[in-house]
Amino acid sequence: MPELVFFSGTMDCGKSTLALQIAHNRDARGLQGVIFTRDDRAGAGKLSSRLGLVTEAVEAPEDMDVYGYLVDQLSQGGKADYVIVDEAQFLAPAQIDQLARIVDDLGLDVYAFGITTDFRTKLFPGSQRLIELADRIEQLQVEALCWCGARATHNARTVGGHMVVEGEQVVVGDVNTAAEVVGYEVLCRRHHRRRMTSASSRAASLSPDVLPVTPA
């Protein structure tokens, strides 16, 4: 039976890599897929992994009917054996309903990849709808790690290395970005609650208050 499967996890846990692997495995068996994405780090119409892998994809803006797009492609002689959606958290709830319709009406497996909560620990609307509709939810087994070495469970937005908790829900950025720009970092719950990023932890460790006192 075809399924709508939601693969979820924090940033930096290998979601896009797994999406690319699923596409590769099915392509190697002669199956053809359609890949949708939105706001990928590599630019519009791309599905990219932090390992350096990248493939072409269909950019899915908020006003796009993904079900209608697929039906149109099939009616023009195109082929689709499965559907992959990366950055699924950015899709509108109505588009998640369209993914469910692809499964139910067209009989295709849909594999959606995304993070569940934003930098404020609030559910993305697209992820919430996936949790409500998915036939199966898979938590990725590759654990991202907080700077302290604990399992990372939360996504933090940073500006100048400092964690921020206000602003638009969607601001495209990435991990390992320059300190002066908007970036993201995965943290354990304890350090997310304390708003302590790797940069702020280093600053604290170098504070004069904790440096050894040298006798005059």
C-alpha positions as CSV (number, residue, x, y, z in Angstrom):
1,M,0.0,0.0,0.0
2,P,1.3,3.5,-0.8
3,E,2.2,5.6,2.2
4,L,2.8,9.2,3.2
5,V,5.9,9.0,5.3
6,F,7.3,11.9,7.3
7,F,11.0,11.6,8.1
8,S,11.7,14.1,10.8
9,G,14.8,15.3,12.8
10,T,16.8,18.3,13.7
11,M,19.0,20.2,11.3
12,D,22.2,18.4,10.5
13,C,20.9,14.9,11.1
14,G,21.0,13.7,7.5
15,K,17.5,14.2,6.2
16,S,18.5,15.5,2.8
17,T,21.2,12.8,2.5
18,L,18.6,10.1,3.1
19,A,16.2,11.7,0.6
20,L,19.0,11.6,-2.0
21,Q,19.7,8.0,-1.1
22,I,16.1,7.0,-1.5
23,A,16.0,8.6,-4.9
24,H,19.2,6.9,-5.9
25,N,18.0,3.5,-4.9
26,R,14.8,3.7,-6.7
27,D,16.3,5.3,-9.8
28,A,18.8,2.3,-9.9
29,R,15.7,0.0,-10.2
30,G,14.3,1.9,-13.1
31,L,11.8,3.9,-11.1
32,Q,11.2,7.6,-11.7
33,G,10.4,10.1,-9.1
34,V,9.4,13.7,-8.7
35,I,11.3,15.7,-6.1
36,F,9.8,18.9,-4.6
37,T,11.6,21.3,-2.3
38,R,11.5,24.8,-1.1
39,D,14.2,27.2,0.1
40,D,17.0,24.7,-0.2
41,R,20.4,26.0,0.9
42,A,21.8,25.5,-2.6
43,G,19.1,27.7,-4.2
44,A,15.8,27.3,-6.0
45,G,15.1,24.0,-7.6
46,K,17.8,22.1,-5.8
47,L,17.9,19.3,-3.3
48,S,21.3,19.4,-1.6
49,S,23.0,17.6,1.2
50,R,25.7,19.0,3.5
51,L,27.9,16.2,2.3
52,G,28.1,18.0,-1.0
53,L,25.5,15.9,-3.0
54,V,23.0,17.8,-5.0
55,T,20.3,17.1,-7.6
56,E,17.6,19.0,-9.5
57,A,14.2,19.4,-7.9
58,V,10.9,21.2,-8.5
59,E,10.7,24.4,-6.4
60,A,7.3,24.4,-4.6
61,P,6.2,28.0,-3.7
62,E,3.3,28.4,-1.3
63,D,0.7,29.0,-4.0
64,M,1.7,25.8,-5.9
65,D,-0.8,22.9,-6.2
66,V,1.6,20.0,-5.9
67,Y,-1.2,17.5,-6.7
68,G,-2.3,19.5,-9.7
69,Y,1.3,19.8,-10.9
70,L,1.8,16.0,-10.7
71,V,-1.5,15.3,-12.5
72,D,-0.5,17.7,-15.2
73,Q,2.8,16.0,-15.7
74,L,1.3,12.6,-15.9
75,S,-1.4,13.7,-18.3
76,Q,1.3,15.0,-20.7
77,G,3.0,11.6,-20.8
78,G,5.3,12.0,-17.9
79,K,6.1,9.2,-15.4
80,A,6.2,9.2,-11.7
81,D,6.6,6.1,-9.4
82,Y,7.2,8.0,-6.2
83,V,7.4,11.5,-4.8
84,I,10.1,13.1,-2.5
85,V,9.6,16.3,-0.7
86,D,12.5,18.0,1.1
87,E,12.2,20.9,3.5
88,A,8.6,19.8,3.9
89,Q,8.2,22.0,7.0
90,F,8.0,25.1,4.7
91,L,5.0,23.8,2.8
92,A,1.6,25.2,3.6
93,P,-0.9,22.9,5.4
94,A,-3.0,22.8,2.2
95,Q,0.0,21.4,0.3
96,I,0.4,18.6,2.8
97,D,-3.2,17.7,2.2
98,Q,-2.3,17.6,-1.5
99,L,0.5,15.2,-0.7
100,A,-2.0,12.9,1.0
101,R,-4.2,13.1,-2.0
102,I,-1.3,12.0,-4.2
103,V,-1.0,8.9,-2.1
104,D,-4.7,8.1,-1.9
105,D,-5.8,9.1,-5.4
106,L,-2.7,8.4,-7.5
107,G,-1.3,5.4,-5.5
108,L,2.2,6.8,-5.1
109,D,4.5,6.7,-2.1
110,V,5.3,10.2,-0.8
111,Y,8.5,10.6,1.3
112,A,8.5,14.0,3.1
113,F,11.6,15.2,5.0
114,G,11.6,18.1,7.4
115,I,12.2,19.5,10.9
116,T,9.2,19.6,13.2
117,T,9.9,22.8,15.3
118,D,11.4,26.2,14.5
119,F,14.0,28.2,16.4
120,R,11.3,29.1,19.0
121,T,10.4,25.4,19.6
122,K,7.1,26.0,17.9
123,L,5.7,23.6,15.3
124,F,5.9,24.6,11.7
125,P,2.4,24.5,10.2
126,G,3.5,22.1,7.5
127,S,5.1,19.7,10.0
128,Q,2.0,19.9,12.2
129,R,-0.2,18.8,9.3
130,L,2.2,16.0,8.4
131,I,2.0,14.7,11.9
132,E,-1.7,14.8,11.6
133,L,-1.9,13.1,8.2
134,A,1.1,10.9,7.8
135,D,0.7,7.1,7.6
136,R,4.1,6.8,9.3
137,I,6.5,9.1,11.1
138,E,10.2,8.1,11.2
139,Q,12.7,9.8,13.5
140,L,16.1,9.8,11.8
141,Q,18.6,7.6,13.7
142,V,21.6,9.7,12.9
143,E,21.8,12.0,15.9
144,A,23.0,15.6,15.6
145,L,25.0,16.7,18.6
146,C,25.0,19.8,20.6
147,W,28.3,21.6,21.2
148,C,28.4,20.0,24.6
149,G,28.2,16.5,23.1
150,A,24.7,15.7,24.2
151,R,22.0,14.7,21.7
152,A,20.7,17.8,19.9
153,T,16.9,18.2,20.0
154,H,16.3,21.8,19.2
155,N,17.1,24.2,16.4
156,A,18.5,27.6,17.3
157,R,18.8,30.7,15.2
158,T,21.9,32.8,15.7
159,V,23.0,36.3,14.7
160,G,26.6,37.1,15.4
161,G,26.9,33.8,17.2
162,H,24.2,34.7,19.7
163,M,20.9,32.9,19.9
164,V,17.7,34.9,19.0
165,V,14.1,33.9,19.8
166,E,12.2,36.6,17.8
167,G,11.7,37.2,14.1
168,E,10.0,35.6,11.1
169,Q,9.5,31.9,11.3
170,V,11.2,31.2,8.0
171,V,14.6,32.8,7.4
172,V,16.9,30.8,5.1
173,G,20.2,30.0,6.6
174,D,22.5,27.2,7.5
175,V,24.8,25.7,10.1
176,N,28.5,26.6,9.9
177,T,27.8,30.1,8.5
178,A,29.9,33.2,9.2
179,A,29.3,34.6,12.7
180,E,28.0,38.0,11.5
181,V,25.1,36.6,9.5
182,V,21.9,34.7,10.3
183,G,22.8,31.1,10.9
184,Y,21.5,28.0,12.7
185,E,22.9,25.7,15.4
186,V,21.5,22.5,16.9
187,L,21.4,22.4,20.7
188,C,20.3,20.1,23.5
189,R,17.2,21.3,25.3
190,R,19.2,22.5,28.3
191,H,21.4,24.8,26.3
192,H,18.5,26.0,24.1
193,R,16.6,27.0,27.2
194,R,19.7,28.8,28.5
195,R,20.3,30.3,25.0
196,M,23.9,29.1,25.1
197,T,25.4,28.5,21.7
198,S,28.9,27.2,21.0
199,A,30.1,30.8,20.5
200,S,28.7,32.1,23.8
201,S,30.1,29.1,25.6
202,R,33.6,29.9,24.3
203,A,33.2,33.5,25.2
204,A,32.2,32.4,28.8
205,S,35.2,30.2,29.0
206,L,37.5,33.0,28.1
207,S,35.9,35.5,30.5
208,P,38.4,37.2,32.8
209,D,36.3,36.0,35.7
210,V,37.3,32.4,35.0
211,L,40.9,32.9,33.9
212,P,43.7,32.0,36.3
213,V,44.9,35.0,38.3
214,T,48.6,35.8,37.7
215,P,50.4,37.3,40.8
216,A,51.7,40.8,40.3
